[in-house]
């Protein structure tokens, strides 16, 4: 495996940090998404819940936490916010009243096109100076980085994470 580390294990260039660069890009993307979404109550903190519930109507809150890799408290807060805004509804399970299934309301369904537009816009902004081949290469490299991080977290936490 090729790395960019010197003989003593330190990065070859102390001015370059993969974590710092990815963190900056992630913060910038969140800012852009918040700006592009431009829907009441919808933000980077809640849009992914809408997307997942749209793809899997009837998902439970616990399953939503697993799918988004967020803790249950964060998921509960986001679901409550979306419900108060009228974007989704919780329906009690017939067999176990403690379990709630999540469904988008008509208002929630109407958010989907604007979410997709915002996500496409983020990709356009991020890839503005890249050729199609470079973008494909970047996605391939990011897939490898994500795989390495996921494997590390899986070993460290004793669980398997998937994107």
Secondary structure, DSSP 4 states (H G I P E B T S, - for coil): ----B-TTSSBS-TT--HHHHHHHHHHHHHHHHHHHH--TT--TTTHHHHHHHHHSTTEEHHHHHHHHT--HHHHHHHHHHHHHTTSEEEEE-SS-TT-EEEEE-HHHHTTHHHHHHHHHHHHHHHTTT--HHHHHHHHHHHHHHHHHHHHHHHHHHTS----
